[in-house]
Amino acid sequence: MRYYKPFISPLDPCPPIRVKSYSTPPQLFIPFQPPNLPQFTPYEALKYGTLWPALYSPYPYGHKYVRQEEGDA
């Protein structure tokens, strides 16, 4: 996760969000496949969606990305 602080206008009528976050995919930091990269077992690879633990990036459940639908309380 990466974080940044957006500009907050003194004239904004809404309450500000002081720190925003976004997810960066691990593929951005591994430009090529290095030799002898550790691997998941076949069962774990199916569970996580990738063979290599270095490329696994979990979806941030429970974070601000998960939005309640209207009518859910």
N, C-alpha and C positions, 0 to 999 in steps of 0.2 A: 504494500500500500504506500502511496505517495500522498503527501499533504501539502496544501498551500493556503495562504490567507488572502482572500479576495478583498478588493476595495469595498469599503463600507461608507456609503454616502450618509451625511448627517440629515439629509432630506428624505431618506427612504422611509415610507410608511410601514413597511413590514419589519418584524424583528430580524436582525441580521444573523446569518450563519457565519460565524467567525472563522472557522477552519473547515475547509472542504477536502474531500479525499477522492482518490481514484486508484484503480488497480492497474498495474503494469504487467503485461505477460512476460514470463521468464524467457521466452524466445528472443526478446530484445537484447538480452545480455549474454547469450550463447550464440555467436555468429556461425559456428560450424560444430559438427559433432566430434568432440575429442575422443581419442582412443581409450578403451577400457573404462567407459562411463558405467557406473553401477546401474543395475537393472532391478525392477520389481520382479516378483514371481509372476507367472502367468495369471494366477487368480487376482493378485493385487493390480496388475496392469489393466485387467478388465474393469476392476473396481474404480481405479483412479483415471482411466482413460488415456494413459500414456505408459510406455515401457520404462522411461527414465525418471527417477525421482527428481532430478534437477529441473525437469520440465513440468512438474506438477504444480499447479496453482489452484488452490481451493477457492470455490465461489464464496464470497463473504456473507454467509447466511447470518441473519440476526443483525446485520449492519444496515446502514441507511439505504442500501439498494433494495431491500425487501420492503415493499409498500403495501399497506393494507388497502383492500378494495373498499369502495364506498358501501356502507351498511355493515361492515365488519367492526366489531367493537373490541 
